[in-house]
Each structure stands twice: as structure tokens, then as C-alpha cells.
Amino acid sequence: MSKSHCYPFLPYPCISPHKAALLHSPVFPHIKHKSSYKHYRKQSTIVSTLLPITLAPFVAMASHAALVPSRIPSTARPRLSPAAPCFLKRLDLADFCGLKSTSNFSCAAHSRETSFVDVIAAQLGSKLSRPSRGVTVAKLKVAINGFGRIGRNFLRCWHGRKNSPLDVVVLNDSGGVKNASHLLKYDSLLGTFKAEVKILDDETISVDGKSIKVVSNRDPLQLPWADLGIDIVIEGTGVFVDGPGAGKHLQAGAKKVIITAPAKGADIPTYVVGVNEGDYYHEVANIVSNASCTTNCLAPFVKVMDEEFGIVKGTMTTTHSYTGDQRLLDASHRDLRRARAAALNIVPTSTGAAKAVSLVLPQRKGKLNGIALRVPTPNVSVVDLVVNVEKKGLTAQEVNAAFRRAAEGPLKGVLAVCDIPLVSVDFRCSDVSSTIDSSLTMVMGDDMVKVVAWYDNEWGYSQRVVDLAHLVASKWPGADEEESADPLEDFCKTSPATEECKVYEA
């Protein structure tokens, strides 16, 4: 019978055979004596290896299979030794079959697959050194389902980030490559995308030379997520927002789903960056929601007000740009008001944004409510919040000062304060979730406060979707939590037409 391949034990490159046998015997009970180990020197690096005479292939595979059911805890983050640069994609063993041929086990300078050594290192929970500078861990593969307003904004925002841990490899769009490439390149609100966008073939476009596959299928169960090794799906259709719907992506082979809308169902957790993103961990759920654009605007400054002054109760009105859910001309709609021509009317409608704040700030449950007024502008919206607070005798200056402290501190890149008298178009392409209009802050009597905040309901929201996807990536087993994408810039510009907004051109 042929014998198994040699496997270098990366976590312990320079220990004695006797110690190696003691360390590894709990994993391989077949190893009984130190003669099973041998040392050799290669390029001044001493490596401990297991002689092929120890295990037959079926024994090696059985031993490896026994390790697979034990998932690696998120706290176990094995590091790579510079002396033995074994590269790994990530330490997620769900798709790593224990009965694969031993020829697939690797520890080579250019390997990109999880190796047998990675399994052992994770099982033993070793505290290894950090990767040396320049060592690259494979990025998580991302699919965009629905290449509409948020889908295209997400791709532009992701493209503008440096050192993103994400790799957008495929998008699902019913219009095919022709529509996807054209609408990505030319946008009536964002202007011309400064990236080079090309059609490579009937199923592929490229963005600055980066190939992205385009598929067209309305049934998530038929999407090629398993074949493409998709890690995260950005669900941007607005259709699959509950467990059964979004769960179809998981059935198709994806590992995580981020819904770019309020989720339906208490089983799907909601995260707003700057408010409760610290509650997320890898095992919490495979489907998460990024809430709505209005909740992303409202929640950060509600958090500040509640912590500083104590919110008793309040109401919110969002004056919101019309969206694709409304009708261009009068036509049938389940909401009779939204059935009327969007560009000709102020349309009152419902919004769950204020109530949804309690999903990320549970202590505010039942304290906030609100409505929306859809208006004939294509983008940028504004929230008007009126609350009663516990702290008495406040001034508008004190309220604005609290917002400034947060904007310069814990909410930097999420919250901003603007002292200039601007209008909606001036906040187009704003990176932050909400910009407080300080000149409109009011205090009535002892305990009533009015706050107005602007937000780009497409671009700013899409930046938070990227942030949430980066958060998911940072908690992935084997990820380096200290690595993060570039910080967002402070934003309060008076002339977006002359000052560049990342990928915006007038």
C-alpha cells in the first residue's frame, strides 16, 4: 500500500522530535514514538515533518476528517510564521472536505487553499506570530443581487475604497451586460464613473481591468453562488428581505447575506454602523440587515441625544426624494398615494424608520414614530426630529456641541455637523450617514428639542453597506481584525461640482 505525503507542521518549525510527538499525539493517536519525526534544513529554516511511513492515505484522510466537524472559534486566529510562509484563504472549514485526495493538502509559497496544516493549527489553537508585511490573505468573494440604484452605488463605493477585504466577482441583473455596464458608467445623479467600464463578453464586464461576471436569473436558488465560491451576497433587489427569501442565497451556496433594506422577521438582526455594529460577531446570523437609509440617518444622532440628554418621546418627518417604488405617472400601486405621479406631487406615506431605531437602540422602543413626505427631487433627503428630553434648560448651542463632539470622536465618518446655510443638492454624494444642520437646531421651553439632518439616501447609505460588509469580513474566521478599510472623509462641501466626491464627475 502506498504511503501518505509528508506534512510540515508549521506552528512548531523548530521544536525537537520528542516535543513534536507529544504535541501532536492528541491529534494523531497513531503516532507513538519520536522516530516518526525527522528534521531537515532548507534555506536556513529548520522544519519538522512527518515521515510518510507513519500514516497510510486512508488513515491520514480519516484523521483529517475527524477534525472537520470542529469549527474554528472566532477567537482562534492562527498567524503565519515568516520563516515558513504558508498562505491560506481563510480558516473556514465548512467547504473543506476531509476525504479529499491528500494531493490537495498543500503548504507552498503560492498556495491559496486552506491546507492540512491550517486545520491542525486551528485545532490546537496556537498563538502564532502575525503575518509579515506583504503577506496577502485572499479576499472574500462578493456577489451583488440586484444592480439597481443601491447595487450600482455599492459597487462605486467599494471601488473607491483602498485595501478592501472584499472582491466583487459577480452581479445578478435582469438587463444583462449591456445595461449593467452602461448604467454603471453613466449615471444621471452620480455623473460619469471615472473607472474604465468595458464589456468583455456576453457574461462579463470589467471595471478598471477587474473582471465581473454578469448573470441574469430572478430565482436566487438558480444562481451560481456555490460554483463561484461566494462568501457574501449583497441583496439589493428589495424583494428578498425575509428569512425564507434571503435564505435562498444560502441554499444556493453563499455563506452570508446582507439585506440593503429593512428586514422582515425578528430572526434577522439589524445593524447600523456607528450605533450597534459592535454587537456583530461571525456566528450571530448568516443573514443581516443594514436597515433603511432613513434609519441610518436617524439612529446615530438619536443615540447621541439619548446618551447626552435622555429622550422621553418624539416624532420624525423625513422629507424624502422619490424612489423607484413610486410611479412616474399616475398608475396602480398598493399605496394609493404612491400611485400618483412622483415628479408632480408631495406624497405623504408611511415609514418604519423611526420605529426601526429600536432595533439598534432597544431602550428607545415605543418612544419614536414618524411619517415620510416624498418630494419631486431625485436624491438627498432630510430628517426633522422633534423630541422631549429628560435634561432641562438646554440651549441649541449645547445640543450642537454634543453633536460636534460625537462627529469628531466616536461617530467620525458617520455623523457630521454643518454650519453653512445649504440646500439639498449640496449634500449630494455625502459619505456620512447624517449631517446635522446646526442653524436649524431649536429648543422649545425646557425640554423640547428640534433637530434637522441631511442625508444622501443612496450614496451615504451605500457607504454604510460597504462598511457593514467590511465588518462582516473582519469577523470572518482567520481575518485580521486590525486590518480595516480606509476611513471615511469628513464631508460638508459647498460645491460638489468643483470638489471631487470620490467617483463623482459633474
N, C-alpha and C positions, 0 to 999 in steps of 0.2 A: 504494500500500500504506500502511495506517495505521501510525503510529509508536508506540513504547512509551511508557509513563508515565514521569514524572520520578521519580528516586530520590534522596533526600537521603543523603549519606554521613556518617552520624552520627559515626564515630570521628574525623573531621577537620573539624569545623564551621567553622573559621576560617582554613584554610590557603589559599595562593594557588592559582589555577587551574593554574599550571605545576607546583607541587609535587603537587597532587592528581592530575594526569595521570601524573606519574612514579610515584606510589604505587600507583595503580590499574591502570596499564598491564599489570603481570604477570597481573592477574585478567581484565582485558578487553583483549586484544591488538588489538581493533578500534579502540581509542582512540589516535589518532596525534598529536593536537595539542591545545594548550590551548584552542582555540576550541570544543572540545567541552564546556567547562565554563562555568558562569555563576554569579554571586553575586547574592543578593538579601537584603534586610533585612526582617525581620518581627519586630515586638515586640522591637526592640533585639538580636535574635540574628542573627548572620551565618551563613548556611547555604550550603554548596557543593552544587550539584545538577548532575545530568547532563541536558543538554538532550535532549529527545525526538528530535531529528534524528539522534542518534548511532546508535541501535540499532533495528532493526525488531523486532517482537514475537518472531518465531521465533528471532532472534539472541540476544535477551535471555534467552529461556527456555532456549536451548541453553547459554548461558554459565552460567546458574544451575544447570542440570542437571549440568554438569561439576563443580560444587562439591560436590554432594550426596554422592558416594561417599566423600569425605574426611571421616571422622568427627572431630568436635572433640575434641582431647585433654582429659582431665580437668583438666589444669593451665591450660588456656586458659579464663579466666573473664572475658569482656568485661563491663565495667561501663557503666552508663548515665550520660551527662552530664546534670546538672541543667538545662543550657541547652537540651537537646533531649530531653525525657522520652519516649522510645520504650519502651513496656512490652513485655516478652516473657514467654512462658510458661516456656520453658526452651530451652536450645540443644541439643536432641536432634533430629537431622535425619533419623532413620530413617523417620519418617512424613511428612516434608515433601517432597512430590513436586516435582521440578524442572520438570515440564511442566504445572503448574497455570497457570490464567489469570493474567496479570500483574495483573489487578484484585485478586487476593488478596494481593499484596505491599503491606504497609502499614507506616507509621511515624506513627501517630496517637496522640493523648493517651490514648485509651481502647482501644487495640488490645490484644488478649490472645493474638494468634497470633504465631508466630515469623515475623519479617519478612525480606524480602530483605536488608535492611541487616544483620540479625543474622548471616546467613550470611557476608556479606563480612567483618564484624568478626571473626568467629571464624576465618575462613580466614587473615586477615592476622595474627591473634594479637596484637592491640593490647592495650596495658596502659591501660585506661581507668579513670576515676575511679569510686569507689563510688557506689551509688545514694543519692540524698538521702533524708533521713528521711521516712517516709511513703510511699515508693515500694513497691508491692506486686508481688512475683513470684508467679504463680499456683501454688497448692499442687498436690502430686502427688495424683492420684486413686487411692483405695484401695478394694479390694473384699475382703469377708470371706467366705471359702468355708467354710461350716460354722458355724452360730450356736449352738453348744453352750456348755459351761462356759467354755472359753478364748475363744471368739468373743465371747460377751457380756461377759466380764471385760475383754477387749481394748477393746471399744467404750466401756465405762465409764471405763477408764483413759485412753483417748485423749480422751474428753470432759472429763476433769479436768485435762488439760494446757493451759497457756496458750501461744498463739503456735505451735501445732503446724504443721509444714510439710506435714501430711497432711490430706486431705479424704476422709472415708469417704462414698462415694456409693452403694454397693450392697452387699447381702449376699445370699448364697445359702443358703436354709433350706427344708428339705422341708416344714416346717409352715406356711409362708405367713405373711401379715402378722399374722393373729390371734395365732398362737403366738409369733411373733417379738416383737411389741410387748408382749404380756402377760408373757413370761418375762424381757424386758429390764427392765420396770418393777418386777416383783415377784420377789424372789429370796430363797429360804429362808436363804441364808448371808450375802448382802450386805445384805439388807434392801431397803426400797423405794428405788428410784432417784429422787433428788431432781430429776432433769430431767423436763420435761413430755414424755410419750410419747403420740403420737396415731396413729391410723390415718387416712391421708388418702384412700386409695382401695384397690382390690384389689391394687395393686402398690407401694404407697408408705406408709412410716411417717415420722413426724417426731420429732426429738429436740430439744427446746427450739427449735422452729421450723426446724431443719435437716432438709430432706427427704432420705430414704434409700430408694432403690429396693430392693424385695424380689423376688428371682426364686427359682424352685424347679426345679432340674434336677440330677440326680445325675451327669450326664455333663459334665465340665469342657469338653469340646470344643464343647458346645452353649451355653455361657454367653456373654453378650453383652459380653465384655471389649473387643473391638475397637470395637463401636458406641459404647460408653461412654467410650472413651479411657482404659482402666485402666492405671495405671503399676505398682502393686504389688498383688499378691494375698496376703492373709494366709490361708494354707492351714491351717485348723483342724479338719478332719474326722478327722485321724489315719489316713486311708486313702491319700492320695496323697503318700507320703513318699519315693518314689524318683524317679530321673530321668525315666523314661517317664511315671509318673503325674503328678508335679508339672509336667512339661513340657507337659502338655495345656493348662495355663493359658496358657503362652506361645504355643502353637498357636492358642488362642482369641483372642489379641491382647494379652495382658498383657505387660509388659516385665520385671518381676521377680516372684519368688515367695519368700515367707518361710514355711518349714515350722515349725509350732509343735510339733515333736516331733523325736526323733532321726531323722536321715535314714538311708536305706538306700542304700549305694553310696559308694565313695570319691570319686566325681566331684562330690559335693555338699559344699562346705565348711561347717564348723560354727563359729559364733561365740557366745561367752559374754561379755556386757558386763561390763567390769571385768577381763577376763582377756586376750582376744586380739582385741578389736574393732579395735585399731589395725592389724591385718593386712588389714582390708577396704578394697577400692577398687572403683570402679564396674565395671571391666572384668573383675574376678576371676571372676564367675559370675553367671548370671541366676537361679539357684536357690540359696538358702542355708538353713541350718537354725539354729534358736535352741536346739538341744539339748533336754534334758528339764528339768523343774522341779528334779529332784534334782541333776543335773549343774550347774545354775545355782546351787544352794545350795553344793555341794561345791567346785567349782573355785576360787572366789575365795579361800577360806581355805586350800585346799591350796596355791595359789600363794604366799600369804604364808608358810606353813610351809616350803615348799621353798626360797624365797629366803632366809629367815632362818636355818633350821636344817638344811636338806638332808634330804629324805625318801628313805629307803632302800627301804621297802616298807610296805604297810599294807592293812587291810581296813575295810570300811564296812558298817554296817547302817542302813538307813533305816526307821524306824517310820512308815509312810505311811498316810494316810487312804484309805479305799476310794474307788474311782473308778467311772465308768460302764462300764468294761470288765469289772467283776465282776457277779455275779448277786445279785439281791435275795433270791431263794430258790434252793435247790438246782436247778440246771439244767445242761444240756450246755455245755461250754466246752473249748477245746483244751488249756487248763491245768487239770488235774483239781482242783487246789486252788482256783483261782479259780471253779470250778464250784459251790463251796459258798457258802452264804448269807453275804453280806458283812457284814451287821449283827449277826451272831451269832458270828463267829469271828475269831481271829487267823490270818491266812492267809500262810504263808511263800511267797514267789515270787521269781522271778529279777528282776534289774535290771542294765541295762548302764551305769548312771550312773557307777560308779567307773571302768570301763574307758574310758568315753567322755571322761573327763578328759584322756586322752592325745591326743584330737583337738584340744584347745585348749592343752594343755601337753605337747607331743611328748616332752619329756625324761622324762616320767613313764610312758611306755609300758611295760606289763608290770609296773608297780610296785604297782598298786592293783586290788582286786577287792571284791565285796560282794554282799549279798542285800537283799531287802525283806521287811518284815513288814507286811502290810495289816491295819489295825485298824478297829474299828467307830466311827470318827469321820468326819464328813463333810468336814472340811477341816483344814489345818495339819498339817505333818509335822515329823519331827526326824531329823537325821543324827547317827550315832555313829561317829566315825572313830578308829581306833587305828593309829598308825604308829611305825615305828622311824626315828630320825633320826641324822644324822651327828654333830651337835653334842652333846657330852657334858655332863653336870652341869647340865641345865636345871632350872628351877623352874616351877611353874604360873604364878606371877606374871610371869615373863619371857615365857612363851608368850602370856598375855593382854595383856601390854604391847605385844607385836608386833601383835596384832590391833587394839588401840586406835589405834596409830599409823596403820595402814592404813585403819581406819574413819574417822579424822579427816582423812586425806590422800587418797591416790590412789583408794581404794575408797569414798569418801564417797557415800552414797546406794545403795551395793550391799551393803556389809558393815556390821553394827552389833554392838555388844557390850552385853549386858545383865547387870547385877549383881544384879537383883532376882529372888527365887525365884518364877518364874511358871510357868503351865501352858499347854497348847496354845491354849486359847481366847483367851488374852491376845495372841497373835500373829496373830490373825485380821485380815486387811486390812493386813498389814505390807508396806510398799512395797519394802523391801530384799530382796535375794536370800537372805541368810542372817544370822541373829542369833546370835552366839556366847553361850552360857550360861556365863558366866565361872566360876560357882560349881561347875560340873561338870568343869572342866578338871583333868586329873590327869597327873602324871609318875610313871612306874614305873621304878625302877632308874636307870640312866644315860642310856638312850636311847629309852624307850618313852613316847609321849605319847597321851593320850586327849582328844578334843575333841568337844563336843556343840553342834550348831547347829540352831535352829528356822527354819522357812520356811513361808510361806503358799504352798502348791503351786499355787494358782490365781491369786490376786491379785498376789503378788510376781512370779510368772513372767510374767503378762500385762504387768506394768510393763516387764519386760525385752524383751518382744516389741515394745512401743511404742518403747522405746529403740533397738532394732535397726532398726526401720522408720525412725526419725529419722536413724540413722546412714546408712542407705541413701539417704535423701533428701539428707543433707548432702554426699554424694559424687556426687550427680547432676550431670551436665554443666550448668554455668550456675548451680549453687547457691552460696550464700554460706556457706562453712564456719564463719564466725564467728557465724552465727546458730544458736542452739540452743534447745531447749525448756526449760521451767522445770526447775531442778534438783530432784531428789527430796529429801524431807524426812528427817531422821534419825527413826528410829522405835524406840521402846521404851516402850510405853504399858501402864499397869496397868489401865485401864478403857476399852476401846473403846466400851462402852455409853454413856459420858458424854463422851468425847472424840471429836470427829468424825474419821472416817477418809476424807477426801476426799468420796466419794459414798455413804458408809455411814450408814444410819439404824437404830437399834435397834428 
